Amino acid sequence: MIPARAYRRRPPGRSYDTSADAKAYIPKKSCHGSDNLLAPPYFVDDMAAMLQSFLPNSVHALTAALALVCLPSVVRAESADELIKQGDALEVKLQSSDALEAYLKADKLRPKDARLYVRIARQYRHLMVDAPTTEEKLRLGGIALDYGVRAAALAPKDSDAQLSSAISYGKMLPFEGKKEQVQCSIRIREAAEKAVKLNPKNDLAWHVLGRWHRVATSVGAAKRAMASLLYQALPPSSNEDAVKCLQKAIQINPGRTMHYVELGLTYQQMGKCDDARKCLEKGLSMPNQDIDDSNLKVQAKVALSLLR
């Protein structure tokens, strides 16, 4: 039933658009002291009462749902924080797929977050480890690289954001062609050096730079000359620079297995067997913390067997 004050009876033979009726509904001043050219307060109340009497329950429910969608951005940000925390906890347990799912949900709530993109890129790289084919490894690596590049663009002064693409290039390097390997190698060094400059206490950046020196130095003079002739010249590298970088990484974070194994492999390449054995054995004695630690320890065992 329509409330008594829901509408006014129209005078016989006249419509609401006549000038007399229009003027009757326009007050000189509103209740707020300003001219109101829309409707007086009592007319708005009447119209609201009339509309509410016609609205079904489903429309009220829709209104409530729309109100939830239009919650302040602060609430959405808090939800993203919770998802990121979940992802971080899952990553510590080396549950990359579940961590990635949480991070991707957070990305929908908080897009263009450089730190979040670094996390997402890392999970895609982790998934490369168990990918069954080269094509799948490169596909996952390409996605990781894309997120890393986006993170670097969003946060040009963030060390981890700049480093992300270097790590992705490094993971993809063994599966690329010769030309792409040369290009990736140059980009790895550039990104790692930039990350170190932005944050000299970033142990992972020092590790990546040290590994780059070791791998680049292992390329013989003939191959370097061929790469320079056919593709692009590789930057200079040395085992000594590799040792300095890796020792710096250990100084910053002595609890990371990968630093000791990489330093041991560098000493082995230099022919320093005692130093190599010491570092490799140290790495093997440490618990696995990163998803690559298991494969690194296999590599360390092979290197140790060659030293004995």
C-alpha atoms as one frame of an Amber mdcrd trajectory, in Angstrom:
protein
   0.000   0.000   0.000   1.323   3.457  -0.929   1.804   5.738   2.098  -0.557
   8.692   2.399   2.236  11.262   1.863   3.864   9.358  -0.971   2.447  11.620
  -3.652   0.171  14.637  -4.118  -3.058  14.450  -5.991  -2.866  16.135  -9.376
  -5.377  18.960  -9.849  -8.095  17.934 -12.352  -7.290  18.766 -15.927  -3.741
  19.902 -15.192  -0.355  18.250 -15.526   2.791  18.601 -13.394   4.702  20.434
 -16.092   2.571  23.622 -15.935   4.336  26.713 -14.798   2.034  27.188 -11.807
   2.693  23.696 -10.399   6.403  23.925 -11.188   6.678  27.163  -9.261   4.762
  25.637  -6.363   7.464  22.994  -5.929  10.469  25.369  -6.069  11.189  27.128
  -2.762  13.113  30.366  -2.533  15.694  28.854  -0.159  16.498  25.299   0.848
  16.955  24.073   4.393  20.702  24.632   3.915  20.236  28.275   3.021  21.058
  27.923  -0.674  18.834  27.926  -3.728  17.476  24.452  -4.428  16.271  24.080
  -7.990  15.497  20.377  -7.684  12.825  19.799  -5.038  11.989  20.860  -1.489
  12.970  18.528   1.388   9.468  17.303   2.071   8.974  16.375  -1.594  12.206
  14.328  -1.595  11.037  12.481   1.517   7.709  11.773  -0.122   9.345  10.443
  -3.267  11.718   8.245  -1.246   8.812   6.750   0.670   6.946   6.041  -2.538
   9.957   4.399  -4.216  10.714   2.245  -1.184   7.159   0.951  -1.204   7.669
  -0.298  -4.763  11.184  -1.751  -4.336  11.183  -5.567  -3.964  13.487  -7.318
  -1.529  15.767  -8.419  -4.381  16.556  -4.782  -5.217  17.431  -4.093  -1.586
  19.754  -7.103  -1.672  21.352  -5.814  -4.866  21.913  -2.450  -3.209  23.654
  -4.149  -0.300  25.844  -6.156  -2.654  26.860  -3.022  -4.532  27.778  -1.410
  -1.238  30.167  -4.284  -0.504  31.780  -3.947  -3.918  32.329  -0.253  -3.308
  34.202  -0.691  -0.046  37.138   1.704   0.472  40.485   0.823  -1.093  41.977
   0.465   2.396  39.892  -2.657   2.976  40.991  -4.116  -0.358  44.627  -3.375
   0.464  44.293  -5.211   3.777  42.916  -8.240   1.972  45.876  -8.154  -0.411
  48.250  -7.999   2.563  46.668 -11.122   4.014  47.037 -12.981   0.715  50.670
 -11.935   0.456  51.300 -13.196   3.976  49.721 -16.514   3.034  51.912 -16.693
  -0.058  55.050 -15.901   1.945  54.255 -18.676   4.427  53.686 -21.162   1.607
  56.910 -20.128  -0.135  58.925 -20.864   3.008  57.476 -24.384   2.855  58.575
 -24.563  -0.818  54.922 -24.868  -1.947  55.366 -22.774  -5.052  52.056 -23.528
  -6.792  49.987 -22.615  -3.734  52.119 -19.532  -3.054  51.681 -18.406  -6.653
  47.907 -18.798  -6.392  47.817 -16.555  -3.311  50.052 -13.942  -4.953  47.972
 -13.855  -8.142  44.825 -13.283  -6.090  46.580 -10.435  -4.299  47.573  -8.974
  -7.675  43.906  -8.680  -8.635  43.266  -6.635  -5.490  46.459  -4.598  -5.677
  47.698  -4.305  -9.266  51.005  -2.723 -10.229  52.788  -3.659  -7.001  56.499
  -4.111  -7.788  57.249  -6.153  -4.662  54.356  -8.470  -5.420  55.556  -8.887
  -9.012  58.972  -9.939  -7.695  57.273 -12.629  -5.611  55.177 -13.837  -8.541
  58.225 -14.002 -10.817  60.077 -16.066  -8.217  57.301 -18.666  -8.062  57.214
 -19.077 -11.826  60.991 -19.668 -11.737  60.527 -22.243  -8.995  57.992 -24.075
 -11.135  60.615 -24.354 -13.878  62.501 -26.896 -11.753  59.866 -29.623 -12.154
  58.651 -28.636 -15.628  58.774 -31.801 -17.805  59.921 -30.236 -21.095  62.241
 -27.513 -22.319  59.303 -25.737 -23.902  57.468 -25.627 -20.586  60.547 -24.406
 -18.742  60.977 -21.581 -21.249  57.291 -20.707 -21.060  57.391 -20.420 -17.262
  60.680 -18.561 -17.450  59.194 -16.133 -19.947  56.294 -15.359 -17.610  58.738
 -14.859 -14.735  60.816 -12.547 -16.909  57.739 -10.515 -17.854  56.816  -9.944
 -14.203  60.423  -9.048 -13.420  60.585  -6.485 -16.216  57.318  -4.955 -15.034
  58.616  -4.803 -11.460  61.810  -3.078 -12.611  59.795  -0.498 -14.548  57.530
   0.216 -11.571  60.395   0.444  -9.055  63.606   1.640 -10.768  65.266   2.270
  -7.380  64.391  -1.111  -5.857  67.288  -3.583  -5.818  65.159  -6.747  -5.785
  62.969  -5.462  -8.607  66.037  -4.827 -10.777  67.532  -8.220  -9.908  64.435
 -10.262 -10.746  64.925 -10.184 -14.499  68.599 -11.137 -14.130  67.662 -14.286
 -12.221  65.006 -15.188 -14.799  67.493 -14.735 -17.644  69.915 -16.977 -15.765
  67.328 -19.727 -15.315  66.447 -19.657 -19.007  70.041 -19.441 -20.240  70.776
 -23.213 -20.508  67.719 -23.740 -22.724  68.330 -20.851 -25.114  70.162 -20.760
 -28.435  73.695 -19.407 -28.761  72.663 -15.920 -29.806  70.109 -15.656 -27.014
  72.657 -16.923 -24.502  75.023 -14.084 -25.355  72.244 -11.523 -25.080  71.003
 -12.975 -21.792  74.503 -13.016 -20.346  74.981  -9.310 -21.002  71.599  -8.461
 -19.483  72.297 -10.555 -16.391  75.462  -8.636 -15.615  73.817  -5.260 -16.218
  70.866  -6.021 -13.945  73.012  -7.582 -11.203  75.407  -4.639 -11.145  72.495
  -2.218 -10.925  70.961  -4.216  -8.058  74.259  -4.176  -6.124  74.590  -0.417
  -6.544  71.036   0.151  -5.322  71.537  -2.087  -2.278  75.101  -3.169  -1.411
  73.651  -5.479   1.268  71.652  -7.559  -1.190  73.453 -10.897  -0.851  71.489
 -12.481  -3.694  72.600  -9.727  -6.067  76.245 -10.349  -5.126  75.679 -14.077
  -5.667  74.212 -13.559  -9.147  77.088 -11.274 -10.100  79.643 -13.743  -8.743
  78.065 -16.647 -10.586  78.040 -14.571 -13.768  81.807 -14.014 -13.463  82.452
 -17.727 -12.929  80.308 -18.897 -15.855  81.515 -16.179 -18.223  85.133 -16.928
 -17.331  84.600 -20.601 -18.118  83.909 -19.669 -21.729  87.131 -20.207 -23.654
  88.903 -17.527 -25.686  87.909 -19.161 -28.969  84.210 -19.188 -28.072  84.417
 -15.591 -26.877  85.942 -14.536 -30.170  83.265 -16.433 -32.097  80.479 -14.845
 -30.036  81.960 -11.416 -30.623  82.168 -12.049 -34.352  78.706 -13.556 -34.826
  76.623 -11.939 -32.104  78.005  -9.517 -29.535  81.145  -9.237 -27.422  80.875
 -10.551 -23.865  81.932  -8.154 -21.087  85.219  -8.958 -19.313  85.080 -11.422
 -16.416  87.427 -13.195 -13.981  87.441 -15.885 -11.318  88.957 -13.383  -8.906
  85.951 -11.094  -9.288  83.683 -14.092  -8.788  85.414 -14.915  -5.477  85.101
 -11.322  -4.257  81.393 -11.206  -5.049  80.635 -14.569  -3.448  82.659 -13.793
  -0.334  80.659 -10.584  -0.047  77.423 -12.585  -0.325  78.556 -14.932   2.474
  79.541 -11.999   4.645  76.061 -10.516   4.280  74.131 -13.778   4.624  76.201
 -16.711   5.908  73.122 -18.939   6.179  72.599 -19.532   2.469  73.762 -22.833
   1.032  74.050 -21.544  -2.526  76.794 -19.057  -1.639  79.178 -21.756  -0.362
  78.499 -24.169  -3.225  79.028 -21.457  -5.846  82.238 -20.299  -4.176  83.429
 -23.918  -4.028  82.781 -24.352  -7.744  84.713 -21.154  -8.431  87.710 -22.362
  -6.418  87.546 -25.658  -8.280  87.640 -23.778 -11.592  90.712 -21.900 -10.309
  92.451 -25.134  -9.316  92.333 -24.312  -5.580  91.290 -27.776  -4.470  91.550
 -27.315  -0.690  89.490 -24.135  -0.699  86.987 -25.745  -3.051  86.606 -28.828
  -0.859  86.097 -26.729   2.253  83.329 -24.615   0.698  81.569 -27.541  -0.958
  81.529 -29.574   2.256  80.204 -26.570   4.134  77.362 -26.207   1.645  76.490
 -29.895   1.863  76.301 -29.721   5.663  73.688 -26.969   5.626  69.900 -27.544
   5.531  67.950 -26.860   2.358  66.361 -23.426   2.422  65.907 -22.457  -1.213
  64.127 -24.551  -3.805  67.353 -24.970  -5.821  69.402 -26.267  -2.879  68.764
 -29.944  -3.645  70.080 -29.624  -7.194  73.019 -27.523  -5.995  74.005 -30.221
  -3.530  74.000 -32.814  -6.295  76.326 -30.526  -8.228  78.488 -30.108  -5.126
  78.798 -33.865  -4.641  79.892 -34.339  -8.249  82.489 -31.583  -7.838  83.775
 -33.155  -4.612  84.141 -36.525  -6.275  86.408 -34.934  -8.881  88.590 -33.389
  -6.181  89.337 -36.690  -4.435
